[in-house]
Amino acid sequence: MVPPVPADVGQDRIGVGRASLMSEGEKPDPLARLAAEIDRARAAQPASKVDGPRGPNLQQGMGLGFRIGIEFVVAIVVATGLGWAIDRWLGTRPWGMIVMFFLGVGAGMVNVYRAVAGIKTAVGYGRSGDAPAAKKGAWDDEE
């Protein structure tokens, strides 16, 4: 038979008795203490007006970098795949794939140049003033 547990002894998760260290009315609030420590740490740091590590400029740069890398790799992969298909169809192994690989590298470089030259524009739009019709008198001297 199990002896009764005194009122001042609690039980932990596995049911083993342990002595209570505090009275029931004085339980500390660990979240309040943590919030106070965080507030003190933030107050100790100087305010920074510089764009943080997750700022919009970094995200825009990363987006452009991913776009350039993906366009370059996809151009090479698609062209090489077409070269492989041409080689299987015509039986010209490996020349179709080699030629198409280099054409894919060239197409990838053109895509990179277009992305970098139009850095402030959306995909598919050129910068304002680039079109000859936008420059008055550039293509039509009779007016």
C-alpha positions as CSV (number, residue, x, y, z in Angstrom):
1,M,0.0,0.0,0.0
2,V,1.3,3.5,-0.9
3,P,1.6,6.0,1.9
4,P,-0.3,9.3,1.5
5,V,1.6,12.3,0.0
6,P,1.9,15.3,2.3
7,A,0.3,18.6,1.2
8,D,3.7,20.4,0.8
9,V,5.1,17.9,-1.7
10,G,4.3,18.0,-5.4
11,Q,4.7,15.4,-8.1
12,D,6.8,15.8,-11.2
13,R,5.9,14.3,-14.6
14,I,6.8,10.7,-13.8
15,G,4.9,10.8,-10.5
16,V,7.9,10.9,-8.2
17,G,7.4,13.2,-5.2
18,R,9.4,16.3,-4.8
19,A,9.4,19.0,-2.3
20,S,7.7,22.3,-3.2
21,L,10.3,25.2,-3.3
22,M,7.7,28.0,-3.3
23,S,4.3,28.7,-2.0
24,E,1.5,28.4,-4.6
25,G,0.9,32.2,-4.7
26,E,4.4,33.2,-5.7
27,K,4.9,31.4,-9.1
28,P,7.2,33.4,-11.4
29,D,6.1,34.3,-14.9
30,P,9.0,33.2,-17.1
31,L,7.5,34.9,-20.2
32,A,7.3,38.3,-18.4
33,R,10.9,37.9,-17.2
34,L,12.0,37.0,-20.8
35,A,10.2,40.0,-22.2
36,A,11.9,42.3,-19.7
37,E,15.3,41.0,-20.6
38,I,14.6,41.4,-24.4
39,D,13.4,45.0,-23.8
40,R,16.6,45.8,-21.8
41,A,18.7,44.3,-24.6
42,R,16.9,46.3,-27.3
43,A,17.3,49.5,-25.3
44,A,21.0,48.9,-25.0
45,Q,21.5,48.6,-28.8
46,P,21.8,51.9,-30.8
47,A,19.1,52.5,-33.3
48,S,20.2,51.8,-36.8
49,K,18.8,53.6,-39.9
50,V,20.7,51.4,-42.3
51,D,18.8,48.9,-44.3
52,G,18.8,45.7,-42.3
53,P,19.9,42.2,-43.5
54,R,16.3,41.5,-44.7
55,G,15.6,44.9,-46.2
56,P,14.0,45.5,-49.5
57,N,17.2,46.4,-51.3
58,L,18.7,43.0,-50.5
59,Q,15.5,41.2,-51.5
60,Q,15.5,43.1,-54.9
61,G,19.1,42.2,-55.5
62,M,18.6,38.6,-54.6
63,G,15.6,38.4,-56.9
64,L,17.6,39.8,-59.8
65,G,20.5,37.4,-59.1
66,F,18.2,34.4,-59.0
67,R,16.5,35.6,-62.2
68,I,19.8,35.9,-64.0
69,G,21.1,32.6,-62.8
70,I,17.9,30.7,-63.7
71,E,17.6,32.3,-67.1
72,F,21.3,31.4,-67.9
73,V,21.0,27.8,-66.8
74,V,17.6,27.2,-68.4
75,A,18.9,28.5,-71.8
76,I,21.8,26.1,-71.7
77,V,19.7,23.1,-70.6
78,V,17.0,23.7,-73.2
79,A,19.5,24.2,-76.0
80,T,21.5,21.1,-75.0
81,G,18.3,19.0,-74.8
82,L,17.3,20.2,-78.3
83,G,20.8,19.2,-79.5
84,W,20.5,15.8,-78.0
85,A,17.1,15.3,-79.7
86,I,18.5,16.5,-83.0
87,D,21.4,14.0,-82.6
88,R,19.0,11.1,-82.0
89,W,16.8,12.1,-84.9
90,L,19.5,12.7,-87.4
91,G,22.2,10.3,-86.0
92,T,24.9,13.0,-85.8
93,R,26.1,12.3,-82.3
94,P,27.7,14.4,-80.6
95,W,27.8,17.4,-82.9
96,G,24.3,18.6,-82.6
97,M,24.5,18.6,-78.8
98,I,27.9,20.4,-78.9
99,V,26.7,23.1,-81.3
100,M,23.4,23.6,-79.4
101,F,25.3,23.8,-76.1
102,F,27.3,26.8,-77.3
103,L,24.2,28.4,-78.8
104,G,22.5,28.0,-75.5
105,V,25.5,29.7,-73.7
106,G,25.2,32.5,-76.2
107,A,21.4,32.8,-75.6
108,G,21.9,32.7,-71.9
109,M,24.4,35.6,-72.1
110,V,22.0,37.6,-74.1
111,N,19.3,37.0,-71.5
112,V,21.7,38.1,-68.7
113,Y,22.6,41.3,-70.7
114,R,18.9,42.1,-71.2
115,A,18.2,41.5,-67.5
116,V,21.1,43.7,-66.3
117,A,20.5,46.5,-68.9
118,G,16.8,46.8,-67.9
119,I,17.4,46.5,-64.2
120,K,14.7,49.0,-63.2
121,T,12.0,47.7,-65.5
122,A,9.5,44.9,-65.3
123,V,10.0,41.8,-67.4
124,G,9.2,42.5,-71.0
125,Y,9.4,46.3,-70.9
126,G,12.2,48.5,-72.0
127,R,13.4,51.7,-70.5
128,S,11.5,54.9,-71.5
129,G,13.2,56.7,-74.4
130,D,14.8,53.6,-75.8
131,A,12.5,53.2,-78.7
132,P,13.3,55.3,-81.8
133,A,9.7,56.5,-82.1
134,A,10.0,58.0,-78.6
135,K,12.7,60.4,-79.7
136,K,11.1,63.1,-81.7
137,G,12.6,63.5,-85.1
138,A,15.0,60.6,-84.7
139,W,13.6,58.6,-87.5
140,D,11.4,61.0,-89.4
141,D,13.3,64.1,-90.6
142,E,10.4,65.4,-92.7
143,E,8.3,66.7,-89.9
